[in-house]
Amino acid sequence: MDDFTDEWLETTLRAALAEEPAPSQETLTFAVGLARMLPRADRPSLLARLVSGGQTLATARGGEAQQRLYETDQHLITLWDEADSGASRYLIGQVYEKNNGPLVPESVMLFSAQCVEKNARQEGSEFHVAGVAPGVYALRCSLATADILLPGVEVGG
């Protein structure tokens, strides 16, 4: 992964822009977002795996939601996917260190090829992302010591 430097990204994007026909803005946005999901040299990237979830549950507000549980060797990540206004979804998540309880991520980013990246807002130890269109996403939780990547997060499915 050391080959994926800022210089490599700039050279690759400039070459793509010079091609005919020129790539769409959606393609460029996807490429930039994908590059941001690449592992960073200054800390490890951990790949989380889906442990359970996907079944529909009722919420206290009378709507429906899905809860999924992901894990790495050291972490648990819970992700609630609730109906929001209209057809969009609302995500609520938490990251836990298995031995020490909840962690507060430095940042959480949700990304897909179909939409511009969305940054979560923090509320205590929870992260929240509103107005998410149904689809498949990648999610990156940046912690002080590592990045946790959740590929293939199905929203609204």
HUGIDA-V966947 format. One line per field, one symbol per residue. ss: DSSP state (H for helix, E for strand, - for the rest). phi: phi as a letter, one per 20 degrees, with the letter a starting at -180 (. if undefined). burial: I if it has 24 or more other ideal C-beta (glycine too) atoms within 12 Angstrom, else O. Layout:
ss = ???
phi = ???
burial = ???
This chain:
ss = -----HHHHHHHHHHHHH------HHHHHHHHHHHHH------EEEE-EEEEEEEEEE-----EEEEEEEE---EEEEEEEEE-----EEEEEEEEE---EEE---EEEEE------EE-EEE--EEEEEEE--EEEEEEEE---EEEEEEEEEE--
phi = .ffeegfffffffffffffdffffffffffffffffefgefeafddeedfdapoffcedfenecbcdccdbdfdcdcdcecdfdfmefccdcbbdcegecnfddffbccdbbfebfgcefdecmeedccdmefgqdcdccdedfdaddddemfedmd
burial = OOOOOOOOOOOOOOOOOOOOOOOOOOOOOIIIIIIIIIOOOOOOIIIIOIOOIOOOOOOOOOOOIIIIIIIIOOIIIIIIIIIIOOOOIIIIIIIIIOOOOOIOIOIIIIIIOOIOIIIIOOOOOIIIIIOIIIOOIIIIIIIOOIIIIIOOIIIIO
